Amino acid sequence: MTLLDPGSHRCVELSHHLRWIGDRWTLPIVVTLQSGALRFNALRRAVPGISQQMLTRTLRALERDGLVCRDVYPTTPPKVEYRLTPMGASLAAQGRELGGWVENHLASLAASRAAFDAKIEEEG
């Protein structure tokens, strides 16, 4: 049994991380921050559909995992910016690669789904 065998502790741990990376907001936030540091409201405007609460929650999780750095500047009012760490930048690059793969295969994926759904409908 290797570390990546289904059911191994390592495989379960990797699945946990892949789940949050693939959630609705992690990659859009990370890819948005790839272009540079942003303040909270600018980031919220750049990620369509995200609520203030969900952005706060996701940024905290990304900061906790070492993917995002929160920089606070001593101004009045305080200026806070979020930027990617080197690990976050590497995730953003991988996210763009994965997004490119999906984009290149959209037609094939749609055709496969349509064929599968038609087959199921015929059988049902």
Long-range contacts (C-beta under 8 A, 24 or more apart in sequence): 20-61, 21-91, 21-95, 25-50, 25-54, 25-55, 25-58, 26-58, 26-61, 26-62, 27-91, 27-92, 27-95, 27-99, 29-55, 29-58, 29-59, 29-62, 29-68, 30-62, 30-67, 30-68, 30-84, 30-88, 30-91, 30-92, 30-95, 31-92, 31-95, 31-96, 31-99, 33-68, 33-82, 33-83, 33-84, 33-88, 33-92, 34-84, 34-89, 34-92, 34-93, 34-96, 36-83, 37-71, 37-81, 37-82, 37-83, 38-81, 38-82, 38-83, 39-79, 39-80, 39-81, 39-82, 40-80, 40-82, 43-82, 62-88, 67-91
